[in-house]
Amino acid sequence: SGVGIRRYVRESDLTPEEKSYLRRQGRLAAINLLDPNLYGGYGLTSHGRAINVAASHTLTPFGYAIDVNTFLRDRDHRAFVVLHLYRNHERTFPGIELELPGARITPRLALWSQPSNQRFRDSAGRFGALAGVQVRRGRWYAELDAKSAGWVAANVHLDRSASARLGFALR
């Protein structure tokens, strides 16, 4: 009773170029295996200092991101640094993120260039940023962050946005 909407794209619907791109994404997913935590390791430790490096591949609205996540720790401080490479059909765009976890107040800052309209074939880039803070008290925490237009993992907004979260850690 009527014509429905076919929501799924079959492989037979794809052009040869699209099939090649899909196969490439499948191969790039192996980057996610470059994580010592998957194999029971933390990374390198020496004299109260530790470093752990992991890589990841994530699909984005405009293509994909390859990240190098670096966790740094000494006796008194912790840092989480991410180098982002955002890629669409036309070019690669850089990004960097810094978070200082472990303290009662944890700041977070990210800077990036991404495709200007978040599209696969955009060649122009647009700069963006995110600033956030997490405050902990016991197991309770509150987070505030604000970002300009752009893609950020685990954030549903592609336009600029501000958000607040309140939570309870079970650990």
Rosetta blueprint (number, residue, H / E / L):
1 S L
2 G L
3 V L
4 G L
5 I L
6 R L
7 R L
8 Y L
9 V L
10 R L
11 E H
12 S H
13 D H
14 L L
15 T L
16 P H
17 E H
18 E H
19 K H
20 S H
21 Y H
22 L H
23 R H
24 R H
25 Q H
26 G H
27 R H
28 L H
29 A H
30 A H
31 I H
32 N H
33 L H
34 L L
35 D L
36 P H
37 N H
38 L H
39 Y H
40 G L
41 G L
42 Y L
43 G L
44 L E
45 T E
46 S E
47 H L
48 G L
49 R E
50 A E
51 I E
52 N E
53 V E
54 A E
55 A E
56 S E
57 H E
58 T E
59 L E
60 T E
61 P L
62 F L
63 G E
64 Y E
65 A E
66 I E
67 D E
68 V E
69 N E
70 T E
71 F E
72 L E
73 R E
74 D L
75 R L
76 D L
77 H L
78 R E
79 A E
80 F E
81 V E
82 V E
83 L E
84 H E
85 L E
86 Y E
87 R E
88 N L
89 H L
90 E L
91 R L
92 T E
93 F E
94 P E
95 G E
96 I E
97 E E
98 L E
99 E E
100 L L
101 P L
102 G L
103 A L
104 R L
105 I E
106 T E
107 P E
108 R E
109 L E
110 A E
111 L E
112 W E
113 S E
114 Q E
115 P E
116 S L
117 N L
118 Q L
119 R L
120 F L
121 R L
122 D L
123 S L
124 A L
125 G E
126 R E
127 F E
128 G E
129 A E
130 L E
131 A E
132 G E
133 V E
134 Q E
135 V E
136 R E
137 R E
138 G L
139 R L
140 W E
141 Y E
142 A E
143 E E
144 L E
145 D E
146 A E
147 K E
148 S L
149 A L
150 G L
151 W L
152 V L
153 A L
154 A L
155 N L
156 V L
157 H L
158 L L
159 D L
160 R L
161 S E
162 A E
163 S E
164 A E
165 R E
166 L E
167 G E
168 F E
169 A L
170 L L
171 R L
